[in-house]
Structures are given as C-alpha cells and as structure tokens.
Amino acid sequence: MTHFKPLLAASAACFAIALTAPAAAQDVPQGVQESEQANFEVHVVAEGLEFPWSIAFLPGGDMLVTEREGRLRVIRGGVLDPEPLAGVPDDLLVERQGGLMEIALDPDFASNRMVWFSYAAGTPQANHTALARARLNAAVTALEDVEVVFRARPDSPRGFHFGGKIDFLPDGTLLLSLGDAGLFRDEAQNLRNHLGTIVRLHRDGSVPDDNPFTGRDDAAAEIYTWGHRNVQGLAVHPETGVAWSHEHGPRGGDEVNILTPGLNYGWPVISYGINYDGSIVTEHTAMEGMEQPAWYWGVSPAVSGMAFYDGDAFPEWRGDLFIGALAGMRVIRFELDGDRLIGTEDLLSDMGMRIRDVRAGPDGFLYLATDDIDGMILRLQSPAE
C-alpha cells in the first residue's frame, strides 16, 4: 500500500485555552498549556477520484464515495471499483460548486439498506439542493427505488452555496444543511424559504410536529436553524446528541456553531468576515436575537467536513472535533470541554492538500477526502498498524 512519510500529529502547537466568551477565542487566550499529541501515519486508501466529496462506511469495511462530478463510487476490499454505481438521478447538475455531494447510511441500514444523498438539481439557470433516498442493492452496484424527498426553494440562477451535509439526530430525524445560493445572502434572514438554513425532516420526508416553525404561516416548516451562509460541516455529538455545524464565511468569518432549534445564527446581519473585494458585509459582529459562534476564524481556512472522534486508535483524540480545510489545506483538531472549544491544533499542513471531507471510521482511524481532480481517500492510523 502506498503511504506517506509518517507524521507527528503536532505540525502546529496544540494549546488548551480557557475562554471567557466563545467569540473572543482567537483574540484573548487566558491560560495556555501544552496538550498531549498523537503519533500517526498517513496512508492512501484510494486515488484517481475526481473531486471526492463525501465518504460513508458500509458494514464489513467497504466504503461509498461521492464524486462531485456526479458519480457514486465504491471501495471494495481496499480497491476502488472502476465502475460507478448506477441510479444517480437524471436531474443532477454539475455546475460550479454543485454536483453529487453527501452520502449517508440510514440509521437502520442493516435492515433496510437505505442510503441518503444530496445533490445539486436543475439547470445552470435554475438550480437547488435536493435530498434523495434509495436502496443500495446487495451487489453494491446500483441505487434502486430512488426517491427525492426534499427540494430546497427557491431556485438559484447560479451554482454556488448548496450546503448539502446530512446527519441524523438521536430521535431518528434527519438534518440537511443548505446555503444562501450566493446571490441571495439577505434571504438567509427570510423564514419563508430554505436559503441559508438547516432543515429537519422525518425519514419519509414529512415535517416533524415539534420543528420550531411548524404551524406558522410566515415560515417554512422544515427549518431547524437559520441565518447561515453555507454550511458544509454537520455532525451530531456522540454523547450529547446535539448537532454542531460549521459554515464558510466570506473573506474571513468561517465559524463553528452549536445548533439550537429555532435560533438565528446571524448571516448576513452579523459576521466576522468581509466581502472578497475588501468591502464591508456588515459593521456588526453581534446583535440581540442572533447567536454567536462557538469559534470563528479571522482568515478563512474554507472549512469543509466535520467529525467527532470517539474511537480507540488514538486515545489522545477521544472526544475531539476534526474539521477539514480547503484553502487552508489542513485538518483542524479541536479539544473540547463540554460545549467549549478549548484547544486547537493544525494537522497535515505541510502536505499541501485541500481537505474536503473528514470521517471517523468504524475501525477507529480518521479518513479524509482530498479535493482535487485526482483526489484521494486518506487514512490516519497509528504507526503500529
């Protein structure tokens, strides 16, 4: 198996920081101490993937991988099958940031073989994020009984900010992240549509009765949280069952959020970023009725992918949060104390790879997808393996 030179998981200093307020985390660390670090190797699991976007682990060790260009692939016995799976919807659109995005196994996959996936649908002039479910056939060669259960509205005339992340809450309901479609940032403050929101659904596509806006005439009933720019990280904490997310800021202002149903996370009324041309998005970083991030970056790493680690291979990492970075070309590790991010460490920053997805594997190792036309699936494992 091809592998990179073993790396110490200490490519940047790791600190524990006592915070007085989450939003001040980058500015005023108060009490710093070194944290225990892990030793690992980076191995190539598969290569030759065209912009891999998402990883899902099948029982028995095989993996499903989406390619943004519209293909669903399978890694069988550690080898990438050259043939993509059949059954991807015909209305899938590969346009700018859009394409085939997330793949996720249903919580009851062992009994129903159901998989969930998100994709950009429509035309270059009118497109949206779609959520579909399908049965994975026994041979793992095709999706069957494909059903689209949700389409975000309204359509966008551009191919930007689709969101697309999927996760499941402990009660079995599903969360799907959405973006503001790029052109329509102010619509993230409009509860009547889905732009700039995270939605919550039953697994038949219906709306839960206890969603925060169910029954209101002035709001879309699917909305769980709102005021987001482009959420491309979503993970449910394995102990608390609380959903966490991260989102892209504009130029600066990428942020990590802890999600509470019904709350407004501020975009674009409040932000720690500026426009790409240097102009001001907003003069406000805080406002009554809008949530502060648990963490934000002054310089955007372009965060993508998100996973809590609860495996046994790296005891030093147990309970930590891992986030990929596209422009930042690294993996960002956060130590947690409850719902506080108390320490941060950069991993793999010397490899120069855009990290699209981060997953904690059932074998206890950490898996990454690299965002490249010749993309790879990487595995971080202990040197003894």
Secondary structure, 3 states (H helix, E strand, C coil): CCECCCEECCCCCCEEECCCCHHHCCCCCCCEEECCCCEEEEEEEEEEECCEEEEEECCCCCEEEEECCCEEEEEECCEECCCCCECCCCCECCECCECEEEEEECCCHHHHCEEEEEEEEEECCEEEEEEEEEEECCCCCEEEEEEEEEECCCCECCCCCCCCCEEECCCCCEEEECECCCCCHHHHHCCCCCCCEEEEECCCCCCCCCCCCCCCCCCCCCEEEECCCEEEEEEECCCCCCEEEEECCCECCCEEEECCCCCECCCCCCCCCECCCCCCCCCCCCCCCCCCCCEECCCCCCEEEEEECCCCCCHHHCCCEEEEECCCCEEEEEEEECCEEEEEEEECCCCCCCEEEEEECCCCCEEEEECCCCEEEEEEECCCC
